[in-house]
């Protein structure tokens, strides 16, 4: 019969002589020197508790507002919010203000220094709203209609004209072939990526036109790589 784990260990422990008193004292001295050093080597940044179900006013939803806003929160050593500064706007006053209100009511944790003492610090609070976003109360990509797509894509294009921002669902759609190649262990050259991007850009415009003719259809039903696209969207 195979002995149980530890059955052979206890007899062996009995053969080991106790550590001499002098050695024990020396070990204790070394311990006292090492532990404080370890405690001093782990400072931490300020943090905030996760914010879910970020919402915006209904009139902004009806217009198709979508995007992310980032507020920088200054946190005191007592863990209380001191100030909020807008770091990156969503180009939607409704989203920016809703984000400020949620950030103002969030729970924060102060930073610590090398000694573990609580100190003041800052943390970026990023909040995003989109009808397709699983963390927004809009229903997520599984219930996202063609009418939702055209409304949100149209608003985004207008609100972000002249910037380098890309509508998230378009970015996911255009990136699908290169993401699929990466999953298979293939890394494309820059020329291959550019060619795919150009082709997929045309397919995206075709998708918008097709959705314009079928506003009550689910967007996912209009995408040929339906399940892969759904997985990519829900992973962000």
N, C-alpha and C positions, 0 to 999 in steps of 0.2 A: 504494500500500500504506500502510495506517495505521501510523505509527511506534509502536514498542512504548512502553509507559508508562516514562517516565524518559529516553527517547532524546533528547528536546528539553531536558530539564532540565539535563543535564551541561554542554552548551555554554553555557547561560545562566549557570550557576554560575561558569564561567570568566571571565565579564564582570564579576563582582562583585569589587571591590577588597578585599584583606584589611583587617580592622579595625585602625586605628592602635594602636600599643602603649599609648598613654595611655588610649584608649577601652577596650582590653582590661583594663587594670588597674582601671579604674572599674567595669567589668562584674563583675570578680572580687570587688571589694569589696561590690557590691550583692548578689551571690550569697551571700557569707558572712553577710550580715545577714539575708537572707530565709529560708534553709534552717532555721536553728535555730528561728525563729518558727513555721514550719510544723510542725516536730516537736513543739513544745509545745502545739499546738492539737488533739491527738488522744488524749485519755485514753480508756481502755476499761474496761468493767466486768468483773468476774470471770465466768468461763464454765465449763461442764462438757461433757464429751463425751456425745453422745446415748446414751440408755439404751433398748435395744430388748428385746422379749420379756419384759416385766415379768410375773412370775408370782406366784401366791399358793398357800398350802397347799390340798391336795385337799379337805379337810373344809369349808373356807370356800367353795370352788367348788360343792360339793354343796348347800350351804345357799343359794347364789345371791348371795353377796357381790359387789358391783360398785360402782365409783365411783373418785374420784380423791383423792389425798393430795398435799399440798405441804409439803416440808421446806425451811427456809432454811438454807443451808450457809454457814458462815463460813470463808473461805479465806485462808491466810497469804500473805505476799509470796513464799514459796517454792513456792506452788502446792499446799501440803498442806492437807487438811481439818483445821480446828481444832475446830469444833463443829457440831452439827445441832440445830435448834429446829423443833418442829412448828408450822407456820403455819396450815394448814387440814386438818382431819381428814376422812376419808372416812366416818366413823361406823362403820367396821369396824376392829376392833383388828388383824385379820389383814392387811388391806391396809396400814394405817398402819405396822405392824412390818416387813412385807415391803418397803415403800417406804424405811423407815429403813435397812435392811440394804443395799439396792441403792444408795442415796445415799451410804452410808458407803464403799462399794467403787468409787465412780465416779472417773473421771479429771477433775481440775480444772485450770484455768488462772487464774493470778492477775490481778488488776486492774492497770492501769498509770495513772500520773498524767500531767500535761500534758507532763512531760519524757520520758515513755516509761519511767520507772523502775517496777519492779514494786512493788506495794503490796498490803496486805490489803484484802479486800472481802467482799461477800456475794452469793449468787445463789440464786434460788428453784428448787428441783428438784421438778417436778410429775410424778407417776406415776399412771397410770390402769390399772385392770383391769376388763374386762368380757368375757364370752364372745363378744360380737359384734364386739369391737374387733379390727381387722386387725393391730394391733401386739401384741396379747396372743396367747399360744400356744393359745387356745381354738378356733381355726379360722376365726373371722370370720363376717360376716353370711351368707356363701354357704352355710354349714353350720349355721346357727342354727335350732334346732327350736322348735316351738311350746311344748314342755315347758321349754326354756331360757328362753323369753320369760316364761312365767307364773312360773317360779321366781325369776328375777332381778327382774322387776317387783314381785312380791310382797314379796321381801326388801327392796327399795329403799323401798317404801311404808312398811313397818314401821320400818326403821332411820332413816328421815328424817321420820317423822311430826312435825308441828308446825314444820317448816322450810319454806322456799320452794323447796327443791331439787326439780327435776323429772327423772324418769327419762329418760335421754338418748334412747332409742328413741321414747318418747312425744313428747318435744319435737320430734324430727325429723319425726315423723308429723303432728303438729298444724301444723307450719310449712310443710308441702309446698305448699299452694295459694298462700301469700304468696311463697314462694321462686320458684314457677313464674311468678307475675305479675312479680316483679322481673326475671327472665330476659327477659321480653317488654318490659321498659322501663316497666312500670306500677307506681306506688307507691300502695298502698292508704291510705285514711283510717283513723283510729283506730277508727271505728265498723265499718268493713269488716273490719279485723283482728280485732276482738272477736267479730263475728258468725261469722267463719270459725273462730276458735279454739273457740267454743262448739259449733259443728257437728262439727268434727274431734274434739273431746273425746268426744262421743257415739260417733263412729265408732271411736275407739280402744277404748272399753269393749266395743263389739261385736266388735272384733278379738280382744280378750282372751277373750271368751266363746267365740268360734269356735275359737280355738286350744286352749281348755280341752277341747273335744270332739275335737280332732285333735292330740294331743300329739306324734305322730311326723311331722307335716307340717312342711315348711320354712316358717318365718315369711314369707319373701319371697313364697311362693306364695299367701299369704292377703292380700297387699296389692295392691290394684288398680293402683296406680302403681308396680309392681314395680321397673322399671329406674331410674326417677327416684329412688325411695326408696333403692335400693341405692347409687346414685351419691352421694347426700347423706350417707348413713351412712359411706361409705368416705372421704369428703373431710374428716372430722373425726377 
